[in-house]
């Protein structure tokens, strides 16, 4: 049976492999989109990308921590499940500080 440390090392290695595969796939998707935009003469305006400003998402007042999937917590009250899971996996609460 594998030890906790071995399993955590395997998990980290898999995470790195997943990130590498995601980057490769992302490059393929970008190339495909560019090719179709060029083929069909699609403009940024047709995609709704011109003349619009995307405001940065504000965490709001008092928010001190942001989770890996955008979850937020102000540091008061019961710790959220995402933070409990992260800290039990070896991460620090300060890793998520905004």
Backbone torsions as a table, in degrees:
resi	resn	phi	psi	omega
1	UNK	NA	136.9	-177.8
2	UNK	-73.6	150.0	177.5
3	UNK	-83.8	167.1	178.1
4	UNK	-58.3	-45.4	-178.8
5	UNK	-62.6	-40.1	178.8
6	UNK	-64.1	-42.8	179.5
7	UNK	-65.1	-39.3	178.2
8	UNK	-66.0	-38.2	177.4
9	UNK	-64.6	-41.4	177.7
10	UNK	-64.5	-41.4	179.8
11	UNK	-62.7	-42.3	179.5
12	UNK	-65.0	-41.1	178.6
13	UNK	-63.5	-42.6	178.4
14	UNK	-64.7	-37.5	178.6
15	UNK	-63.1	-42.5	178.7
16	UNK	-65.3	-41.2	178.2
17	UNK	-63.8	-41.6	179.8
18	UNK	-63.2	-41.3	178.6
19	UNK	-64.1	-39.3	179.4
20	UNK	-65.6	-43.9	179.0
21	UNK	-64.7	-40.2	178.7
22	UNK	-60.5	-43.6	179.3
23	UNK	-62.6	-40.7	178.4
24	UNK	-64.1	-45.7	179.8
25	UNK	-64.2	-38.9	180.0
26	UNK	-60.6	-43.0	178.7
27	UNK	-61.3	-39.2	177.5
28	UNK	-65.0	-41.0	178.9
29	UNK	-65.3	-43.6	178.8
30	UNK	-60.8	-43.7	179.2
31	UNK	-62.5	-41.0	179.6
32	UNK	-64.6	-43.5	179.5
33	UNK	-63.5	-45.4	179.3
34	UNK	-59.8	-41.2	-179.3
35	UNK	-63.3	-43.1	-179.1
36	UNK	-70.5	-36.7	176.8
37	UNK	-61.5	-44.5	179.5
38	UNK	-67.2	-42.6	-177.2
39	UNK	-63.7	-42.0	-175.1
40	UNK	-97.9	-1.9	179.0
41	UNK	64.6	35.8	-179.3
42	UNK	-72.9	135.7	-179.7
43	UNK	-104.4	162.4	177.5
44	UNK	-63.1	-34.0	179.3
45	UNK	-64.9	-40.6	178.5
46	UNK	-64.3	-28.9	178.4
47	UNK	-85.7	-5.0	-179.9
48	UNK	79.2	25.8	-176.8
49	UNK	-100.6	-5.6	-178.9
50	UNK	-106.8	136.4	175.8
51	UNK	82.2	6.0	177.3
52	UNK	-117.5	142.7	176.3
53	UNK	-112.7	129.8	176.7
54	UNK	-95.9	115.4	-179.8
55	UNK	-75.6	142.8	176.6
56	UNK	-64.6	139.0	-179.4
57	UNK	-73.9	119.3	-179.2
58	UNK	-84.4	138.5	178.2
59	UNK	-74.9	-16.5	179.9
60	UNK	89.1	165.1	-178.1
61	UNK	-70.3	138.9	174.8
62	UNK	84.3	-6.8	-179.7
63	UNK	-77.4	126.1	-175.8
64	UNK	-114.7	-17.8	-175.8
65	UNK	-135.3	141.0	175.6
66	UNK	-125.7	130.2	-178.1
67	UNK	-79.7	176.1	-176.6
68	UNK	-65.8	-22.0	179.9
69	UNK	-112.3	22.2	177.6
70	UNK	90.3	3.6	178.4
71	UNK	-64.7	150.5	-180.0
72	UNK	-126.5	155.4	178.7
73	UNK	-153.1	138.5	-178.1
74	UNK	-89.4	-1.2	178.3
75	UNK	89.5	0.6	-179.5
76	UNK	-111.9	149.9	177.8
77	UNK	81.4	-163.0	-177.6
78	UNK	-66.0	138.3	177.6
79	UNK	-66.9	136.1	178.6
80	UNK	-69.6	156.8	-177.5
81	UNK	-58.8	-39.3	-178.7
82	UNK	-61.6	-35.4	179.5
83	UNK	-75.2	-37.5	176.7
84	UNK	-60.8	-44.9	-179.9
85	UNK	-64.2	-42.5	-178.4
86	UNK	-66.1	-42.7	-178.5
87	UNK	-71.0	-32.6	177.3
88	UNK	-71.4	-19.9	177.6
89	UNK	-89.7	5.4	175.3
90	UNK	104.2	-2.7	178.3
91	UNK	-81.7	160.9	177.1
92	UNK	-103.1	150.0	177.0
93	UNK	-58.1	-35.3	-178.4
94	UNK	-66.3	-18.9	176.9
95	UNK	-63.1	-22.2	-175.0
96	UNK	-107.1	5.8	-179.0
97	UNK	-66.3	142.2	179.6
98	UNK	-88.7	NA	NA
